[in-house]
């Protein structure tokens, strides 16, 4: 019986604020397009009624792509050649990816301070990275 070998990546080349921000903007544009199409099809364009669906799409997208299932890279991260890994260099589990997502929501909710923190932190970690124990590194 074969067992899966966990991939380990170097954590020395950490990625800073601007490259991560551009990757997130790419993801946000893609998610907005998908959400708008689904809102139109399912709710007649009513965004208020579709908010729960939008959150579900975001959780599924980031949970899948940040975890080992998506190799730690969202589509925006793939475009920029970066990935998210645990601080020991291993890939995220689905649980760790979901914890990171909750941390991202908190980081964004506090007037973006938790996200901007990346620009000033010695390890280039935002609050969501600190909460989940992750780094964003060169792929």
Secondary structure, 3 states (H helix, E strand, C coil): CCCCCCCECCCCCECCHHHHHHHHHHHHHHHHHHHHHHHHHHHCCCCCCCHHHHHHHHHHHHHHHHEHHHCCCCHHHHHHCEEEEECCCECECHHHHHHHHHHHHHHHHCCCHHHHHHHCCCCCCCHHHHHHCEEEEEC
